[in-house]
Amino acid sequence: MDLSNNDLQDSGVKLLSAGLGSPQCSLETLRLSGCQVTEEGCASLASALSSNPSHLRELDLSYNHPGESGVTLLSAGLENPQWRLDSLRMDHGGKQRLKSGLLKYACELKLDLNTAHKKLILSKSMQQVILVAEKQSRPDHPEKFDYWKQLLCTNGLTGRCYWEVDRDGGVFVGVTYRGIGRRGKGDDCRLGWNEKSWSLFCSDDGYSAFHNGRETDICEPTSSDSKGLAVYLDWSAGALSFYSVSSDTLTHLYTFLSTFSEPLYPAFRLGWPGSSINVRTCS
């Protein structure tokens, strides 16, 4: 049974545990990843497994907040000869996992000046960038884009990660492998135009998704009262999703499905002078 990625919480786990503890229950796999479970929910699960220890083999509680006591209680089950539990996942825990929705996966991003085209000006916080008409006086760097007005973030991401940005003008928001080209105007350097990168273009006129040079138009209109965009990466599942953000409401725009083989770096391309990106702090 897979109930992952919802706000089940301890109250839901208690109800589930009542059935799990029944002798008639023969469930072998239970996935509760990203369900806002704390040590209280872990105690309910441990009690249920002690009452009916003979069936459950796999328990996934990753991306929750089990605390030390929750980890200790359930880890003991792996050593208990009466339990049949073979696999227990409790990684990527912490208080942040108690936030609702995709915010439980929020990560903090910093822009990478070393990769930024010389017409891009970055804030001191490394969370804002604007495209200007004149090149800035900065030292050359081998990772800098020399034609496309692009830059990466410093973070190489795997696992589940969520971030939000505010944009002005025309921008491409996406992710790329570190090995994207940097020199020249070829498609190997262009965000969304090669097999190493995925992007969403957004302007006041609408949205389009790009990967390996293929463009997909998106019918969802841009919102006049919001210029927010959100990105959710589930690296293991091979899913990269984009949303518009308006008054804390997410509207799904597009999802790429792929098989990712390396860490992915959030990346941006700015379309014309005055276009800008502000990376929100939502973690």
C-alpha positions in Angstrom: 0.0 0.0 0.0 1.4 3.4 -1.0 0.0 6.4 0.7 3.1 8.6 0.1 3.1 12.4 -0.4 0.0 13.4 1.4 -0.8 15.1 4.7 -2.0 11.9 6.5 -0.4 13.0 9.8 -0.4 11.1 13.1 -4.2 11.0 13.3 -4.4 9.1 10.0 -1.5 6.8 11.0 -3.4 5.9 14.2 -6.5 4.8 12.2 -4.3 2.9 9.8 -2.4 1.2 12.7 -5.7 -0.1 14.1 -6.2 -2.2 11.0 -2.5 -3.1 10.7 -2.6 -4.6 14.2 -5.5 -6.9 13.3 -4.6 -10.6 12.9 -6.6 -10.6 9.7 -4.2 -8.0 8.2 -1.7 -9.5 5.8 -0.2 -6.3 4.4 3.4 -6.7 3.4 4.4 -3.2 2.1 3.4 0.1 3.6 4.8 3.4 2.2 4.1 6.6 4.2 6.8 8.8 2.7 6.1 12.5 3.2 3.0 12.1 5.3 3.8 14.4 8.3 4.4 11.5 10.7 6.1 12.2 14.0 7.2 10.0 16.9 3.6 9.7 18.0 2.7 8.0 14.7 5.8 5.8 14.9 4.6 4.6 18.3 1.2 3.7 16.9 2.9 1.7 14.1 5.3 0.0 16.5 2.4 -1.1 18.7 0.5 -2.4 15.7 3.5 -4.4 14.5 4.0 -5.9 17.9 0.4 -7.0 17.9 0.6 -8.5 14.4 4.3 -9.0 13.6 4.1 -11.7 11.1 3.4 -10.0 7.7 4.8 -6.5 7.1 8.1 -6.7 5.3 8.7 -3.1 4.0 8.0 0.2 5.8 8.9 3.5 4.2 8.7 6.6 6.5 11.2 8.8 4.7 10.6 12.5 4.6 8.8 12.6 7.9 9.8 13.7 11.4 10.1 10.6 13.5 12.5 12.0 16.1 15.0 9.9 18.0 12.4 7.9 19.8 10.5 7.0 16.6 13.7 5.9 14.9 14.6 3.8 18.0 11.2 2.2 18.3 10.9 1.0 14.7 14.6 0.2 14.2 14.3 -2.3 17.1 11.8 -4.1 15.0 14.5 -5.0 12.4 16.3 -6.9 15.2 13.2 -8.5 16.7 13.0 -12.1 15.5 9.2 -12.0 15.8 8.8 -9.2 13.3 9.2 -10.0 9.5 10.3 -6.4 8.8 13.2 -6.5 6.3 13.3 -2.9 5.0 12.8 0.3 7.0 13.4 3.7 5.5 13.5 6.8 7.8 15.9 9.0 5.9 15.5 12.7 5.0 13.7 13.5 8.3 13.3 16.7 10.2 10.8 19.3 11.4 10.5 20.8 8.0 8.7 17.6 6.9 5.7 18.7 9.0 4.9 21.5 6.6 1.8 20.9 4.4 1.9 20.1 0.7 5.1 20.5 -1.3 6.5 23.0 1.2 7.8 20.0 3.2 10.3 19.5 0.4 11.4 23.2 0.2 15.1 23.8 -0.4 17.2 27.0 -0.2 18.9 28.0 -3.4 21.8 30.3 -4.1 22.7 31.6 -7.6 26.2 30.8 -8.8 28.1 33.9 -10.0 30.8 31.8 -11.6 28.3 30.5 -14.2 26.5 33.9 -14.9 26.8 35.6 -18.2 28.4 39.0 -17.9 25.2 40.8 -18.7 23.6 39.4 -15.6 23.7 41.3 -12.3 23.3 39.4 -9.1 22.3 40.7 -5.7 24.6 40.3 -2.7 22.2 37.7 -1.3 22.8 35.6 -4.5 19.0 35.2 -4.8 18.2 37.9 -7.4 19.4 38.4 -10.9 18.5 40.9 -13.6 19.6 41.1 -17.3 21.1 44.4 -18.4 22.2 45.7 -21.8 25.9 46.2 -21.0 28.4 43.5 -20.0 29.7 43.8 -16.4 33.4 43.8 -15.6 34.0 40.4 -14.0 36.8 37.9 -14.3 36.4 35.1 -16.8 35.6 31.7 -15.4 35.5 28.3 -17.3 31.9 27.6 -16.1 30.5 31.0 -17.3 28.0 31.1 -20.1 29.5 33.3 -22.8 26.6 33.6 -25.2 23.2 32.7 -23.6 22.1 34.9 -20.8 22.0 32.0 -18.3 23.3 30.9 -14.9 23.0 28.0 -12.6 22.5 27.6 -8.8 25.2 26.2 -6.6 23.0 23.3 -5.5 23.1 19.9 -7.2 19.8 18.3 -6.3 18.7 14.7 -5.9 15.7 13.4 -3.9 12.6 15.5 -3.5 13.1 19.3 -3.8 10.8 22.3 -4.1 11.5 25.9 -4.8 9.7 29.1 -5.9 10.7 32.1 -7.9 9.3 35.5 -8.8 9.9 36.6 -12.4 9.6 39.7 -14.4 9.7 39.8 -18.2 10.6 36.7 -20.2 12.5 34.0 -18.4 13.3 30.3 -18.7 13.2 28.3 -15.4 14.6 24.8 -15.4 17.2 22.3 -14.3 20.3 20.9 -16.0 23.1 18.5 -15.5 26.4 20.2 -14.6 27.9 19.2 -18.0 25.8 21.6 -20.1 27.9 23.5 -22.6 29.1 27.0 -21.7 30.9 28.3 -24.8 29.1 29.5 -27.9 25.5 29.7 -29.0 25.0 26.0 -29.9 22.0 24.1 -28.6 24.4 22.1 -26.3 24.6 25.3 -24.2 21.0 26.4 -24.4 18.7 25.6 -21.5 16.0 23.2 -22.7 17.5 22.6 -26.2 19.5 19.5 -25.4 19.2 16.2 -23.6 21.0 17.5 -20.5 18.4 20.2 -19.6 14.7 20.8 -19.1 13.0 24.3 -18.9 9.8 26.2 -18.8 9.6 29.6 -20.6 7.3 32.1 -19.0 6.3 35.6 -20.1 3.2 37.8 -19.9 2.1 36.0 -23.1 2.1 32.5 -21.7 4.1 29.3 -21.1 6.1 26.8 -23.1 8.0 23.7 -22.0 11.3 22.7 -23.6 13.5 19.6 -23.6 16.1 18.5 -26.2 14.9 21.2 -28.6 11.2 20.1 -28.5 8.7 22.8 -27.5 5.4 22.1 -25.9 2.9 24.9 -25.7 0.9 25.2 -22.5 -2.7 26.4 -22.6 -2.8 27.7 -19.0 -2.8 31.6 -19.2 -0.4 33.7 -17.2 -2.0 35.3 -14.2 -2.0 39.1 -14.1 -1.8 39.3 -10.3 1.1 36.9 -9.9 4.5 36.3 -11.4 5.3 33.4 -9.2 6.6 30.0 -10.4 7.2 26.9 -8.5 9.3 23.8 -9.3 9.0 20.3 -7.7 11.7 17.7 -8.5 11.2 14.1 -7.5 14.6 12.8 -8.7 14.1 9.2 -8.0 10.7 9.1 -9.6 12.0 10.9 -12.7 9.5 13.7 -12.4 10.0 17.5 -12.8 6.8 19.6 -12.3 6.2 23.3 -12.8 3.4 25.3 -11.2 2.2 28.9 -11.3 1.9 30.5 -7.8 -0.9 33.0 -7.0 -2.0 33.8 -3.5 -0.3 30.6 -2.2 -2.3 28.6 -4.7 -0.4 26.2 -7.0 -1.7 25.6 -10.5 0.0 22.7 -12.3 1.5 23.7 -15.7 3.6 20.9 -16.9 5.5 17.7 -15.8 8.5 16.2 -17.5 9.0 12.5 -17.0 12.5 11.1 -17.5 15.2 9.0 -15.9 17.7 11.2 -14.2 21.2 9.9 -13.9 23.1 12.8 -12.2 22.4 15.6 -9.8 20.3 18.4 -11.3 21.1 22.1 -10.9 18.4 24.7 -11.0 19.0 27.0 -13.9 17.7 30.2 -15.4 17.9 32.0 -18.7 16.7 35.6 -19.0 15.1 36.7 -22.3 15.7 40.5 -22.7 17.0 43.5 -20.7 14.9 44.1 -17.6 13.9 40.5 -17.2 14.6 39.3 -13.7 14.4 36.4 -11.3 14.0 36.4 -7.5 14.5 33.1 -5.8 12.1 33.0 -2.9 13.0 31.8 0.6 10.3 29.3 1.5 12.2 26.7 3.6 
